[in-house]
């Protein structure tokens, strides 16, 4: 069959075809399935709500227990303590050295940041990103101090 014959046959097809029957009732039935009868469920729902309330009150009534030790948090805390010891040991070599006055506000800001990071780590002891921030801030503080002292 050539392209011309195929085009001729396609042109002879009707443009619109009406469905043999109304399709909407079937579509509507599939969109909204029939709802099951709710007879006899009211007492069961009330009982489930009462049980949930008792559970919530019981959980709130229990004495607070200390959380189980988190190995990730313990590791992060040990690393933070080691970083702090290394930082303090490195800072000792600059102790007593005169610092230029213009650099003191920047050092004070870094020191305040260190305090805030440590407080955040106390609130979230397993936060690895805080440990990384502590490491970066210690490094910046040491670098700035070294440049200020050595010139």
C-alpha positions, 0 to 999 in steps of 0.5 A: 500500500502506498502512502497516497492510498493510506492517506486516502483511507485515513481521510475517509475515517470519521472525524468524531466517534461517539461512544456506544453508551454513556461512560460517565457513570462507570468513571464516577463509580471508580472515582468514588468507591462506595463507603462502607456502613459505619454501624457498630464502629462508634464504640470501637473508635471511642475505645481506641481513643480512650486507650490512646489517651491512657497511653499518652498519660502513662508515658508522660507520668513515667520518671525521666530516664537518662538517654542511652549512651550514644557512641557517635556522641561520645566519639564527637565529644572526645574529638572535641576535647582533644581539639581543645587540648591541642588548641590550648597547647598551641596557644601557649606559645603565643602567651604574653606576646603583644597583639596589635590593637586592630586585631583584638576585635577579630580575636574576641569574635572568634573566641565568642564563636568558640564559646557558642560552638561549645554550647551548641555541642553541649545541646547536641553532643553527636553533631559532627558538623559542629565538630568540623566548625570547632576545628575550623574556628580553632584553626582560624584563631591560631592562624590569626594569632600567629600572623599578628605575633610574627608579623 
